Amino acid sequence: MRTTLALFLGAALCISTAWAQEPQPPRPQPSRSNTEMEETTIDFAEVPDDYLTRAQSRFSSDKKGAAQDLRKAAASIALSAGRARGEAKSGLEDAARGLRDVAKGVEDGSVKSASELKQSLASASHAVANAHYFAAQAAWERNEAARAGHELASAGEYLEHSAKWTGTEAEKAVRTSVRDARTLSGDLIRGAEVAPDKVGAGIAAVGRDIEAVGGKLKATGGAGKSGETQQGVGGSGVPKPQKDTSGVEEKPDHEKYEQNANEQGPGPEQGRDDRPKDENPSP
């Protein structure tokens, strides 16, 4: 019995060894174009602005390199769109699609001038600024001060870059809100005590300037949905807070604002103190 078992195990070992040594056919690899490789091979230590800035600097001397950077920027923005919702999501998707189209135009020569490229860079930066603005607004409403600070800092940075590529007049117009956003975001990130009204006003100022730059871009055909904002409370022109636009989970019902039937919703300048303390008070 033991002899039979040993023979059986020996035969099985020989068969498995022979099968392992037999060369196996290579597994088929999915074919990918150079464009697809460029779009997905991005450095996560870099942000869209790094690629956009580099694309501008390479445009005159290295069209292929500029196109690659534009596609990488598009890929980075598309990743952000996957985490966003509502107006922020659609704006980022439009921006990514626009950058891919411009990359193709840079390669085939249909995008001939640096001014054409700057228009596209301004639009893409504007969409990213808008998404960060919505995220800052939502984070502040959830009492997440540090998160709101980071989002506000990014909104100000991309607003500044969008205005720079839009033109000198726009760049000058946003200097105050961008400067104040840097100071305010630093305070929020450090955990400093900041009056709620001051935070609301700072976020609102950035929102107004994002809308203003979007209007300039739209007038010249450079902004898509991300440049189309709604009137805020009292016709302030601040982009109206949209439901689920920040890429975060929707708040539970007990944390939402009570809205009057005649109101369109609270503006960002109201801060977080206007939130009802108890929606179901004891009798």
C-alpha positions as CSV (number, residue, x, y, z in Angstrom):
1,M,0.0,0.0,0.0
2,R,2.8,2.4,0.9
3,T,4.7,1.5,-2.2
4,T,1.6,2.2,-4.4
5,L,1.1,5.6,-2.7
6,A,4.7,6.6,-3.1
7,L,4.6,5.7,-6.8
8,F,1.4,7.7,-7.2
9,L,2.9,10.8,-5.6
10,G,6.1,10.5,-7.6
11,A,4.2,10.3,-10.8
12,A,2.1,13.4,-9.8
13,L,5.3,15.3,-9.0
14,C,6.9,14.5,-12.3
15,I,3.8,15.6,-14.2
16,S,3.5,18.9,-12.3
17,T,7.2,19.6,-12.8
18,A,7.0,19.0,-16.5
19,W,3.9,21.2,-16.9
20,A,5.7,24.0,-15.0
21,Q,8.8,23.8,-17.2
22,E,6.7,23.8,-20.4
23,P,6.8,27.3,-21.9
24,Q,3.5,29.0,-21.5
25,P,2.0,31.3,-24.2
26,P,2.3,35.0,-23.3
27,R,-0.9,36.5,-22.0
28,P,-2.4,38.9,-24.5
29,Q,-1.9,42.5,-23.4
30,P,-4.5,45.2,-24.2
31,S,-3.4,47.5,-26.9
32,R,-3.1,51.2,-25.9
33,S,-2.3,54.2,-28.0
34,N,0.4,56.7,-27.1
35,T,-2.4,59.2,-26.3
36,E,-3.9,56.8,-23.7
37,M,-0.6,56.2,-22.2
38,E,0.1,59.9,-21.9
39,E,-3.3,60.5,-20.3
40,T,-2.9,57.9,-17.6
41,T,0.8,58.1,-16.8
42,I,0.7,61.1,-14.5
43,D,2.8,62.0,-11.4
44,F,0.4,62.2,-8.4
45,A,2.9,64.6,-6.7
46,E,2.0,67.1,-9.4
47,V,-1.2,69.0,-9.8
48,P,-3.0,70.2,-12.9
49,D,-1.4,73.6,-12.7
50,D,2.0,72.1,-12.9
51,Y,1.1,70.5,-16.3
52,L,-0.7,73.6,-17.5
53,T,2.2,75.9,-16.7
54,R,4.7,73.6,-18.4
55,A,2.5,73.2,-21.5
56,Q,2.6,77.0,-21.9
57,S,6.3,77.2,-21.5
58,R,6.9,74.4,-24.0
59,F,4.4,75.5,-26.6
60,S,6.7,77.6,-28.8
61,S,9.6,75.1,-28.9
62,D,8.1,71.7,-28.2
63,K,4.6,71.2,-29.5
64,K,4.6,67.4,-28.8
65,G,5.7,68.0,-25.2
66,A,3.1,70.7,-24.7
67,A,0.4,68.4,-26.0
68,Q,1.6,65.6,-23.6
69,D,1.4,68.0,-20.7
70,L,-2.1,69.1,-21.7
71,R,-3.3,65.5,-21.7
72,K,-1.7,64.9,-18.3
73,A,-3.5,67.9,-17.0
74,A,-6.7,66.6,-18.5
75,A,-6.2,63.2,-16.8
76,S,-5.5,64.9,-13.5
77,I,-8.7,67.0,-13.8
78,A,-10.7,64.0,-14.9
79,L,-9.7,62.2,-11.7
80,S,-10.9,65.1,-9.6
81,A,-14.2,65.1,-11.6
82,G,-14.7,61.5,-10.5
83,R,-14.8,62.7,-6.8
84,A,-17.0,65.8,-7.5
85,R,-20.7,66.2,-8.0
86,G,-23.2,68.6,-9.6
87,E,-21.9,71.8,-11.2
88,A,-18.3,71.2,-10.0
89,K,-18.3,67.7,-11.7
90,S,-19.7,68.9,-15.0
91,G,-17.3,71.9,-15.0
92,L,-14.3,69.6,-14.5
93,E,-15.4,67.1,-17.1
94,D,-15.8,70.0,-19.6
95,A,-12.3,71.2,-18.7
96,A,-10.7,67.8,-19.2
97,R,-12.5,67.3,-22.5
98,G,-11.4,70.8,-23.7
99,L,-7.8,70.2,-22.8
100,R,-7.7,66.9,-24.8
101,D,-9.2,68.8,-27.8
102,V,-6.6,71.5,-27.4
103,A,-3.8,69.0,-27.1
104,K,-4.9,67.5,-30.4
105,G,-4.9,71.0,-32.0
106,V,-1.4,71.7,-30.7
107,E,-0.2,68.6,-32.4
108,D,-1.9,69.0,-35.7
109,G,-1.2,72.8,-35.9
110,S,-4.7,74.0,-35.7
111,V,-3.9,75.8,-32.4
112,K,-1.4,78.3,-33.8
113,S,-0.9,81.0,-31.2
114,A,0.0,81.3,-27.5
115,S,-3.1,83.4,-27.0
116,E,-5.3,80.5,-28.1
117,L,-3.6,78.2,-25.7
118,K,-3.9,80.7,-22.8
119,Q,-7.6,80.8,-23.3
120,S,-7.8,77.1,-22.8
121,L,-5.5,77.2,-19.8
122,A,-7.6,79.9,-18.2
123,S,-10.8,77.9,-18.7
124,A,-9.3,74.8,-17.2
125,S,-7.9,76.7,-14.1
126,H,-11.3,78.4,-13.7
127,A,-13.1,75.0,-13.6
128,V,-10.7,73.8,-10.9
129,A,-11.1,77.0,-8.9
130,N,-14.8,76.6,-9.0
131,A,-14.7,73.0,-7.8
132,H,-12.4,74.0,-4.9
133,Y,-14.7,76.9,-4.1
134,F,-17.7,74.6,-3.7
135,A,-15.7,72.2,-1.6
136,A,-14.6,75.0,0.7
137,Q,-18.1,76.2,1.1
138,A,-19.4,72.7,1.9
139,A,-16.6,72.0,4.4
140,W,-17.2,75.2,6.3
141,E,-20.9,74.4,6.5
142,R,-19.9,71.1,8.1
143,N,-17.7,72.9,10.6
144,E,-14.5,71.3,9.1
145,A,-12.3,74.4,9.4
146,A,-9.0,72.9,8.3
147,R,-10.6,71.2,5.2
148,A,-12.3,74.5,4.3
149,G,-8.9,76.2,4.6
150,H,-7.2,73.8,2.2
151,E,-10.0,74.1,-0.3
152,L,-10.1,77.9,0.0
153,A,-6.3,78.1,-0.6
154,S,-6.6,76.0,-3.7
155,A,-9.6,78.0,-5.0
156,G,-7.6,81.2,-4.6
157,E,-4.6,79.7,-6.3
158,Y,-6.4,78.5,-9.4
159,L,-8.5,81.7,-9.5
160,E,-5.2,83.7,-9.6
161,H,-3.9,81.5,-12.4
162,S,-7.1,81.6,-14.4
163,A,-7.2,85.4,-14.1
164,K,-3.5,85.7,-15.2
165,W,-4.2,83.7,-18.3
166,T,-7.4,85.7,-19.0
167,G,-5.6,89.1,-19.0
168,T,-4.0,91.9,-17.0
169,E,-7.3,93.5,-16.1
170,A,-8.7,90.2,-14.7
171,E,-5.5,89.5,-12.8
172,K,-5.6,92.9,-11.1
173,A,-9.3,92.5,-10.2
174,V,-8.7,89.3,-8.2
175,R,-5.7,90.3,-6.2
176,T,-7.5,91.4,-3.1
177,S,-9.7,88.3,-2.8
178,V,-6.7,86.0,-3.5
179,R,-4.5,87.7,-1.0
180,D,-7.2,87.6,1.7
181,A,-8.0,83.9,0.9
182,R,-4.3,83.0,1.5
183,T,-4.4,84.7,4.9
184,L,-7.7,83.3,5.9
185,S,-7.0,79.7,4.7
186,G,-3.7,79.8,6.7
187,D,-5.6,80.7,9.9
188,L,-8.2,78.0,9.3
189,I,-5.6,75.3,8.6
190,R,-3.6,76.3,11.8
191,G,-6.8,76.1,13.9
192,A,-6.8,79.8,14.8
193,E,-10.0,81.4,16.0
194,V,-11.7,83.2,13.2
195,A,-15.1,84.9,13.3
196,P,-17.7,82.9,11.3
197,D,-18.7,86.0,9.5
198,K,-15.2,86.7,8.3
199,V,-14.9,83.1,6.9
200,G,-18.2,83.4,5.1
201,A,-17.2,86.8,3.7
202,G,-13.8,85.4,2.5
203,I,-15.3,82.4,0.8
204,A,-18.0,84.6,-0.8
205,A,-15.3,87.1,-2.1
206,V,-13.5,84.3,-3.9
207,G,-16.8,83.0,-5.3
208,R,-17.7,86.4,-6.7
209,D,-14.3,86.7,-8.4
210,I,-14.5,83.2,-9.8
211,E,-17.9,84.2,-11.3
212,A,-16.4,87.5,-12.7
213,V,-13.5,85.7,-14.4
214,G,-15.9,83.1,-15.7
215,G,-18.0,85.9,-17.2
216,K,-14.9,87.3,-19.1
217,L,-14.1,83.8,-20.3
218,K,-17.6,83.1,-21.4
219,A,-17.7,86.4,-23.3
220,T,-14.7,85.3,-25.4
221,G,-15.9,81.7,-25.7
222,G,-13.5,80.3,-23.2
223,A,-15.7,79.1,-20.3
224,G,-18.2,76.3,-20.4
225,K,-20.6,75.3,-17.7
226,S,-18.1,76.1,-15.0
227,G,-18.4,79.8,-15.9
228,E,-22.2,79.8,-15.7
229,T,-23.1,80.5,-12.1
230,Q,-26.4,81.3,-10.5
231,Q,-27.3,84.4,-8.6
232,G,-26.9,84.1,-4.9
233,V,-29.1,85.4,-2.1
234,G,-30.1,89.0,-2.7
235,G,-28.7,88.9,-6.2
236,S,-25.1,89.1,-5.0
237,G,-23.8,87.1,-7.9
238,V,-22.1,84.6,-5.7
239,P,-22.4,81.1,-7.2
240,K,-25.3,79.5,-5.5
241,P,-24.5,76.5,-3.3
242,Q,-25.4,73.3,-5.2
243,K,-26.5,70.1,-3.6
244,D,-23.7,67.5,-3.6
245,T,-21.2,69.6,-5.6
246,S,-18.2,69.2,-3.3
247,G,-17.4,65.5,-3.9
248,V,-18.4,64.6,-0.4
249,E,-21.2,62.5,0.9
250,E,-24.6,64.2,1.3
251,K,-25.3,65.4,4.8
252,P,-28.0,63.6,6.8
253,D,-31.3,65.3,7.0
254,H,-30.8,66.5,10.6
255,E,-27.8,68.5,9.5
256,K,-29.4,70.3,6.6
257,Y,-30.6,73.8,6.6
258,E,-34.3,74.5,7.0
259,Q,-35.4,76.5,4.0
260,N,-38.3,78.8,3.7
261,A,-40.5,78.1,0.7
262,N,-39.8,81.5,-0.7
263,E,-36.0,81.3,-0.2
264,Q,-33.5,79.9,-2.6
265,G,-31.1,78.7,0.1
266,P,-28.5,80.3,2.3
267,G,-25.5,82.2,0.8
268,P,-22.0,81.4,1.8
269,E,-21.6,84.9,3.4
270,Q,-24.1,83.9,6.2
271,G,-21.5,81.6,7.8
272,R,-22.2,78.6,9.9
273,D,-23.9,80.4,12.9
274,D,-27.2,80.5,10.9
275,R,-27.6,76.8,11.1
276,P,-30.6,75.8,13.4
277,K,-29.4,74.4,16.7
278,D,-32.2,71.9,17.1
279,E,-34.6,71.0,14.3
280,N,-36.7,68.8,16.7
281,P,-37.0,70.7,20.0
282,S,-38.7,69.1,22.9
283,P,-42.2,70.3,23.6
